[in-house]
Amino acid sequence: MTERDVLLNELAQGLRPMSEGIEWFDNLGQEERSEVLRSLSQHCVQARAIAEDAAEGIRRAGLRPTHTPAVLISRGRIDEQLGKVAGLAPIDERRKAFRLLLAVLTIADTRRRERLCSGGCSHWWHRLPLV
């Protein structure tokens, strides 16, 4: 567990406001932003994101369906598409990718918590204290 993983999970669980997450992301260097996006993509896969999460993630992230991350996540196998979203290089697309991947993580992890972890689990990210 890294500080970054804790922060990303706090954002996904609504324990921190998205505005704080975007400010944090915007203040990272280019390589760190790439690492964060790759990490978010992996978290989404780990939370068992499904193709149906794409449309709701786009809506929650406040993206138009024509934005590049939205187009990417909507086509093909979601695990592959999450990696493509994480790999976007243009700076203006990275913030959109960050918002989208966080939204998908929120959706997938909420479902996982409700279905698989409702009786308790050993996932450290399901036991985060209120900030």
N, C-alpha and C positions, 0 to 999 in steps of 0.2 A: 504494500500500500504506500503510495507516494502522496505528497501534499496535493499534487495535481489531480490524482485520482479522487481524493477526498473532495476537492473543490468541484470537480465535474459532477460527482454524484450528489453533492449538496445542491448544485444548480438544477440537476435533473429531477430531484425530489422536491424542488420548490423551497428548500431551506435557505437559499440565497436568491435575491432577485436577478432576473436575466440581465438587467442593466449593469449590475456589478460584474457579471460574467463577460459581457461584451467589452466593458472597459478593461478588464484584466486581459482578455484576448488581444485587444487592440494594442496594448502596451508590450506585447511579446515581440521578440525578433522574428524574422521570417522562418528560420529553422525551427524555433520553438513552436510557432503556429502550426507548421507541418506536423510536428510531433504530437501536438494536441489533437489535431484532426485525425491522425492515424489512431491515436489512443481512443478517441470517441468512437471511431468506426469499430474498433475491436470490442469496446464496451457494448455497442449495439448488437453485435454478433453474439457476444456472451449472454446478453439479456434475451436472446432468441427473437430478434426483430423478424417480422414477416412482411411479405409484400404489401399486405393491406395496411401496414403502418405508414406507408409512403404518403398517401393522400392526406391523412390526418396530420402527419408530421409537417407537410408543406403548409397546411392551414395554420397550425399552431406556430410555426416559425414566421408566419406573416409573409410568405413568399408567393409570388405569382407562379402559376404553372409553367410559364415560359422562362423563368430564371434557370440558368444552367444547372445548379444543384438539384432543382425540382425535376427537370427533364431527365437528368441522369438517374435519380433514385427511382423514377417511375418505370424504367425499362430494364427488363431482364431480372436475373436472380438478385435478390436484395443484398445478399452477402457480397457479391461482386460489385454491385452498384454502390454500396457504402464505401468500399475502397476507392472507387472512382471519384466519389464526392470528396473524400478525404484528400485525394491527390490533386485537386484543383489548384493551379498555380497563380492565376491572376489575383492580385490583392483584393480587389473588390468582390470577388467570388468567395474568398475565404471566410469573410464574416457571414455571408449567407449560408455557407457550408456549416459553419460552427452552429448557427441557430438551428439549422435543419437537423444536424446530427444530434444535438441536445434534445430536440423535440422527439425524435425517433427513440432515443434512449429513454426518455420519460415514458413514452407510450409502452415500449416493450418491457421495461423494468416494472412498471406499475402492474401490467398484466401478469408478469412472472411472480411478483410479490403476492398478488391476489390468488392466483391459481396454485402455485407450487410452494409458496413460503408462508401461507396464511397461518399455518399451525406452528410457525417458528422455523428458523433456519440458522445456518452458521455463516451466512454472508455478512462480512463486516460492514458493507455499504448499506445494509438494511437496518443497521443499528447506529446510525449517525446521530449525534446529539443535535438538538436545535441550536442554531448559531446565535 
